[in-house]
Amino acid sequence: MTSWSIQPSGVVAVLKDVNVDAEALGTALQSLGPALEGAVTATQSGAISEAVQSYFQQEESPRIQGMSARIGAAAQGVVSATEAYVAGDMEMAANAQSAAVAAVYPPTLPHGVM
């Protein structure tokens, strides 16, 4: 690969898609609680209820929180990287413009004198 280019508008579009999917995942996970509660209640067993609650509190809740944290961190990383890329582009453009001006007007001559 000899070159690459980031289109900020494309990054925004991807992040919007990720946000839609993340929200859908959150909605699905929120509906898990009432469904699980109904299933546990239907067993009419205190031991099963306790075991299922313990499993979700110790195993699944940290995994779900981890997914949420990773999604947010990944999105923030993409935003930060894109901002740095754009800032680098602006700095390179300013440097190129300064070099072009210096080539036309050498620093030893005042502007307007050639």
N, CA, C and O of each residue as an XYZ file, in Angstrom:
456
protein
N       0.854     -1.169      0.000
C       0.000      0.000      0.000
C       0.903      1.236      0.000
O       1.730      1.411      0.894
N       0.736      2.072     -0.993
C       1.597      3.240     -1.118
C       0.970      4.502     -0.539
O       1.683      5.459     -0.238
N      -0.330      4.519     -0.381
C      -0.977      5.686      0.202
C      -2.316      5.272      0.807
O      -2.845      4.197      0.524
N      -2.835      6.145      1.632
C      -4.150      5.901      2.205
C      -4.801      7.238      2.475
O      -4.141      8.273      2.571
N      -6.096      7.189      2.594
C      -6.842      8.420      2.784
C      -8.052      8.121      3.660
O      -8.732      7.112      3.474
N      -8.307      8.988      4.595
C      -9.482      8.862      5.450
C     -10.457      9.953      5.045
O     -10.096     11.128      4.973
N     -11.666      9.566      4.790
C     -12.716     10.524      4.483
C     -13.549     10.717      5.759
O     -14.307      9.822      6.133
N     -13.422     11.864      6.429
C     -14.173     12.071      7.675
C     -15.669     11.811      7.531
O     -16.292     11.299      8.461
N     -16.248     12.146      6.405
C     -17.684     11.893      6.219
C     -17.972     10.389      6.213
O     -19.019      9.954      6.692
N     -17.059      9.610      5.678
C     -17.211      8.157      5.701
C     -17.094      7.605      7.109
O     -17.808      6.675      7.482
N     -16.189      8.184      7.890
C     -16.028      7.766      9.284
C     -17.310      8.064     10.056
O     -17.770      7.236     10.843
N     -17.880      9.230      9.835
C     -19.128      9.597     10.510
C     -20.230      8.602     10.147
O     -20.994      8.181     11.016
N     -20.316      8.225      8.878
C     -21.348      7.277      8.446
C     -21.169      5.921      9.142
O     -22.141      5.316      9.592
N     -19.932      5.458      9.222
C     -19.670      4.170      9.886
C     -20.019      4.265     11.369
O     -20.643      3.355     11.916
N     -19.624      5.350     12.020
C     -19.928      5.499     13.444
C     -21.433      5.575     13.698
O     -21.916      5.080     14.717
N     -22.168      6.187     12.783
C     -23.625      6.222     12.930
C     -24.201      4.806     12.838
O     -25.097      4.447     13.602
N     -23.684      4.005     11.900
C     -24.132      2.616     11.770
C     -23.796      1.815     13.033
O     -24.619      1.040     13.522
N     -22.594      2.007     13.548
C     -22.189      1.316     14.770
C     -23.104      1.719     15.918
O     -23.505      0.871     16.715
N     -23.437      3.001     16.011
C     -24.320      3.470     17.074
C     -25.698      2.819     16.985
O     -26.272      2.428     18.001
N     -26.225      2.705     15.773
C     -27.534      2.057     15.590
C     -27.463      0.611     16.080
O     -28.354      0.145     16.790
N     -26.401     -0.091     15.696
C     -26.253     -1.488     16.108
C     -26.027     -1.610     17.615
O     -26.551     -2.527     18.246
N     -25.256     -0.698     18.192
C     -25.011     -0.719     19.636
C     -26.309     -0.469     20.404
O     -26.567     -1.101     21.428
N     -27.112      0.450     19.903
C     -28.395      0.708     20.561
C     -29.321     -0.501     20.446
O     -30.040     -0.825     21.391
N     -29.307     -1.165     19.300
C     -30.126     -2.373     19.126
C     -29.662     -3.474     20.082
O     -30.484     -4.189     20.656
N     -28.355     -3.606     20.250
C     -27.824     -4.585     21.195
C     -28.268     -4.237     22.613
O     -28.691     -5.115     23.365
N     -28.175     -2.966     22.977
C     -28.613     -2.535     24.305
C     -30.084     -2.830     24.545
O     -30.461     -3.280     25.627
N     -30.911     -2.581     23.550
C     -32.346     -2.856     23.671
C     -32.586     -4.351     23.856
O     -33.397     -4.758     24.688
N     -31.878     -5.163     23.077
C     -32.031     -6.621     23.192
C     -31.594     -7.105     24.571
O     -32.247     -7.961     25.167
N     -30.502     -6.563     25.071
C     -30.014     -6.979     26.389
C     -30.946     -6.527     27.503
O     -31.099     -7.229     28.503
N     -31.576     -5.353     27.344
C     -32.525     -4.888     28.351
C     -33.753     -5.787     28.415
O     -34.331     -5.974     29.486
N     -34.146     -6.335     27.295
C     -35.313     -7.218     27.286
C     -34.978     -8.594     27.853
O     -35.878     -9.380     28.150
N     -33.702     -8.883     28.002
C     -33.283    -10.170     28.555
C     -33.702    -10.305     30.022
O     -34.114    -11.383     30.450
N     -33.600     -9.220     30.789
C     -33.936     -9.261     32.214
C     -35.354     -9.732     32.496
O     -35.540    -10.700     33.233
N     -36.360     -9.069     31.927
C     -37.738     -9.516     32.184
C     -38.006    -10.944     31.687
O     -38.736    -11.700     32.329
N     -37.416    -11.308     30.547
C     -37.623    -12.661     30.038
C     -37.010    -13.686     30.981
O     -37.613    -14.722     31.259
N     -35.827    -13.399     31.465
C     -35.150    -14.293     32.395
C     -35.926    -14.395     33.704
O     -36.080    -15.479     34.267
N     -36.407    -13.262     34.172
C     -37.189    -13.251     35.410
C     -38.438    -14.113     35.273
O     -38.788    -14.855     36.190
N     -39.103    -14.016     34.139
C     -40.291    -14.836     33.891
C     -39.967    -16.314     33.849
O     -40.719    -17.133     34.376
N     -38.852    -16.659     33.225
C     -38.456    -18.065     33.142
C     -38.115    -18.618     34.515
O     -38.506    -19.735     34.854
N     -37.392    -17.844     35.299
C     -37.019    -18.289     36.648
C     -38.256    -18.444     37.525
O     -38.366    -19.407     38.284
N     -39.173    -17.509     37.423
C     -40.414    -17.581     38.203
C     -41.218    -18.824     37.818
O     -41.819    -19.475     38.673
N     -41.223    -19.140     36.539
C     -41.987    -20.294     36.068
C     -41.443    -21.617     36.619
O     -42.190    -22.589     36.730
N     -40.169    -21.664     36.959
C     -39.607    -22.916     37.503
C     -40.106    -23.178     38.909
O     -40.116    -24.324     39.359
N     -40.522    -22.131     39.609
C     -40.993    -22.224     40.987
C     -39.980    -22.932     41.882
O     -40.342    -23.708     42.767
N     -38.700    -22.644     41.631
C     -37.639    -23.271     42.415
C     -36.683    -22.182     42.917
O     -36.081    -21.455     42.128
N     -36.561    -22.088     44.210
C     -35.646    -21.118     44.795
C     -34.204    -21.407     44.432
O     -33.423    -20.479     44.221
N     -33.836    -22.679     44.356
C     -32.454    -23.055     44.031
C     -32.106    -22.642     42.607
O     -31.021    -22.118     42.357
N     -33.024    -22.876     41.675
C     -32.769    -22.499     40.278
C     -32.722    -20.978     40.159
O     -31.862    -20.429     39.470
N     -33.634    -20.316     40.821
C     -33.654    -18.855     40.780
C     -32.341    -18.282     41.289
O     -31.764    -17.385     40.674
N     -31.873    -18.806     42.417
C     -30.628    -18.336     42.999
C     -29.431    -18.622     42.085
O     -28.549    -17.777     41.927
N     -29.406    -19.796     41.495
C     -28.295    -20.177     40.612
C     -28.254    -19.298     39.363
O     -27.184    -18.851     38.949
N     -29.409    -19.052     38.769
C     -29.468    -18.238     37.558
C     -29.072    -16.794     37.873
O     -28.309    -16.184     37.124
N     -29.581    -16.251     38.966
C     -29.223    -14.889     39.354
C     -27.728    -14.770     39.620
O     -27.094    -13.802     39.199
N     -27.174    -15.734     40.305
C     -25.743    -15.731     40.609
C     -24.926    -15.794     39.325
O     -23.940    -15.072     39.175
N     -25.341    -16.663     38.394
C     -24.630    -16.794     37.125
C     -24.614    -15.467     36.371
O     -23.567    -15.032     35.894
N     -25.758    -14.839     36.268
C     -25.822    -13.589     35.516
C     -25.076    -12.458     36.210
O     -24.457    -11.628     35.545
N     -25.125    -12.415     37.530
C     -24.408    -11.362     38.247
C     -22.896    -11.551     38.154
O     -22.158    -10.576     38.017
N     -22.434    -12.786     38.228
C     -20.995    -13.044     38.260
C     -20.376    -13.225     36.876
O     -19.208    -12.893     36.674
N     -21.136    -13.742     35.937
C     -20.575    -14.065     34.623
C     -21.036    -13.120     33.512
O     -20.216    -12.487     32.848
N     -22.311    -13.033     33.323
C     -22.836    -12.318     32.159
C     -22.822    -10.804     32.331
O     -22.528    -10.083     31.377
N     -23.128    -10.318     33.503
C     -23.145     -8.863     33.702
C     -21.781     -8.243     33.393
O     -21.729     -7.238     32.684
N     -20.670     -8.802     33.901
C     -19.367     -8.225     33.539
C     -19.071     -8.309     32.037
O     -18.452     -7.403     31.478
N     -19.502     -9.375     31.393
C     -19.286     -9.497     29.939
C     -20.067     -8.433     29.181
O     -19.550     -7.816     28.249
N     -21.300     -8.226     29.582
C     -22.136     -7.225     28.918
C     -21.550     -5.830     29.137
O     -21.482     -5.030     28.203
N     -21.126     -5.540     30.367
C     -20.510     -4.240     30.652
C     -19.214     -4.082     29.860
O     -18.906     -2.991     29.381
N     -18.455     -5.171     29.721
C     -17.221     -5.125     28.941
C     -17.489     -4.837     27.472
O     -16.764     -4.064     26.844
N     -18.533     -5.459     26.923
C     -18.889     -5.181     25.527
C     -19.222     -3.716     25.334
O     -18.769     -3.079     24.383
N     -20.008     -3.201     26.238
C     -20.403     -1.797     26.147
C     -19.188     -0.886     26.224
O     -19.066      0.068     25.457
N     -18.292     -1.187     27.154
C     -17.089     -0.365     27.305
C     -16.205     -0.440     26.065
O     -15.657      0.576     25.638
N     -16.060     -1.626     25.484
C     -15.220     -1.773     24.288
C     -15.824     -1.069     23.081
O     -15.100     -0.477     22.280
N     -17.134     -1.129     22.946
C     -17.789     -0.422     21.835
C     -17.537      1.082     21.957
O     -17.174      1.740     20.982
N     -17.733      1.616     23.165
C     -17.503      3.048     23.388
C     -16.051      3.437     23.177
O     -15.763      4.464     22.563
N     -15.133      2.619     23.686
C     -13.706      2.923     23.538
C     -13.274      2.849     22.075
O     -12.479      3.668     21.613
N     -13.797      1.873     21.357
C     -13.446      1.753     19.935
C     -13.947      2.964     19.151
O     -13.225      3.514     18.318
N     -15.170      3.371     19.418
C     -15.721      4.541     18.723
C     -14.907      5.791     19.049
O     -14.609      6.589     18.160
N     -14.546      5.963     20.328
C     -13.751      7.125     20.708
C     -12.370      7.066     20.063
O     -11.831      8.097     19.660
N     -11.801      5.882     19.962
C     -10.506      5.738     19.299
C     -10.572      6.129     17.833
O      -9.657      6.768     17.314
N     -11.644      5.750     17.172
C     -11.828      6.115     15.765
C     -11.954      7.632     15.626
O     -11.368      8.226     14.721
N     -12.713      8.250     16.517
C     -12.875      9.709     16.477
C     -11.528     10.393     16.692
O     -11.169     11.308     15.951
N     -10.782      9.950     17.706
C      -9.481     10.564     18.000
C      -8.502     10.394     16.843
O      -7.790     11.333     16.487
N      -8.466      9.198     16.256
C      -7.566      8.951     15.130
C      -7.935      9.818     13.932
O      -7.055     10.352     13.257
N      -9.219      9.959     13.668
C      -9.664     10.778     12.538
C      -9.325     12.246     12.779
O      -8.881     12.942     11.865
N      -9.532     12.714     14.003
C      -9.180     14.104     14.317
C      -7.682     14.340     14.137
O      -7.277     15.378     13.615
N      -6.859     13.384     14.566
C      -5.401     13.521     14.404
C      -5.023     13.514     12.926
O      -4.145     14.266     12.505
N      -5.678     12.675     12.144
C      -5.423     12.606     10.699
C      -5.758     13.941     10.030
O      -4.980     14.456      9.227
N      -6.921     14.493     10.372
C      -7.335     15.770      9.783
C      -6.373     16.882     10.211
O      -5.993     17.721      9.394
N      -5.979     16.892     11.484
C      -5.029     17.906     11.961
C      -3.696     17.770     11.225
O      -3.077     18.777     10.881
N      -3.250     16.544     10.981
C      -2.015     16.318     10.223
C      -2.135     16.818      8.796
O      -1.204     17.421      8.263
N      -3.282     16.567      8.175
C      -3.518     17.070      6.816
C      -3.451     18.597      6.778
O      -2.858     19.181      5.872
N      -4.066     19.228      7.772
C      -4.063     20.689      7.812
C      -2.641     21.223      8.014
O      -2.252     22.213      7.394
N      -1.879     20.570      8.873
C      -0.499     20.999      9.115
C       0.356     20.824      7.851
O       1.159     21.693      7.513
N       0.175     19.698      7.164
C       0.936     19.490      5.920
C       0.554     20.522      4.861
O       1.415     21.011      4.131
N      -0.728     20.852      4.776
C      -1.165     21.855      3.804
C      -0.567     23.223      4.146
O      -0.136     23.955      3.255
N      -0.544     23.560      5.422
C       0.043     24.843      5.831
C       1.537     24.869      5.531
O       2.061     25.881      5.065
N       2.225     23.761      5.795
C       3.661     23.692      5.501
C       3.921     23.806      3.998
O       4.859     24.485      3.581
N       3.095     23.145      3.187
C       3.255     23.220      1.732
C       3.012     24.643      1.241
O       3.718     25.136      0.362
N       2.011     25.293      1.815
C       1.722     26.674      1.418
C       2.877     27.595      1.819
O       3.277     28.460      1.040
N       3.404     27.417      3.011
C       4.544     28.231      3.452
C       5.753     28.008      2.561
O       6.459     28.957      2.222
N       5.995     26.762      2.178
C       7.126     26.460      1.302
C       6.936     27.089     -0.069
O       7.897     27.577     -0.666
N       5.704     27.082     -0.577
C       5.434     27.694     -1.878
C       5.665     29.199     -1.823
O       6.244     29.780     -2.742
N       5.209     29.825     -0.745
C       5.421     31.267     -0.590
C       6.911     31.559     -0.481
O       7.397     32.509     -1.093
N       7.650     30.753      0.294
C       9.085     30.967      0.470
C       9.838     30.785     -0.851
O      10.858     31.435     -1.079
N       9.338     29.908     -1.716
C       9.991     29.708     -3.007
C       9.801     30.920     -3.912
O      10.694     31.262     -4.688
N       8.663     31.558     -3.820
C       8.378     32.733     -4.641
C       9.022     33.970     -4.031
O       9.580     34.802     -4.748
N       8.947     34.091     -2.720
C       9.507     35.233     -2.004
C      10.572     34.717     -1.026
O      10.251     34.397      0.118
N      11.818     34.633     -1.460
C      12.863     34.141     -0.558
C      12.897     34.985      0.713
O      12.636     36.187      0.664
N      13.218     34.365      1.855
C      13.196     35.082      3.117
C      14.185     36.262      3.178
O      14.024     37.133      4.034
N      15.186     36.318      2.312
C      16.129     37.412      2.336
C      15.597     38.668      1.672
O      16.147     39.753      1.863
N      14.523     38.533      0.888
C      13.929     39.685      0.222
C      12.606     40.040      0.870
O      11.829     39.148      1.209
N      12.336     41.314      1.047
C      11.026     41.696      1.563
C       9.948     41.377      0.517
O      10.222     41.363     -0.683
N       8.762     41.130      0.974
C       7.650     40.848      0.066
C       7.460     42.038     -0.873
O       7.545     43.193     -0.454
N       7.211     41.749     -2.110
C       6.979     42.784     -3.120
C       8.262     43.190     -3.839
O       8.217     43.925     -4.826
N       9.401     42.717     -3.350
C      10.675     43.027     -4.015
C      11.160     41.750     -4.654
O      11.267     40.721     -3.987
N      11.447     41.803     -5.910
C      11.889     40.590     -6.599
C      13.139     40.838     -7.346
O      13.664     39.930     -7.991
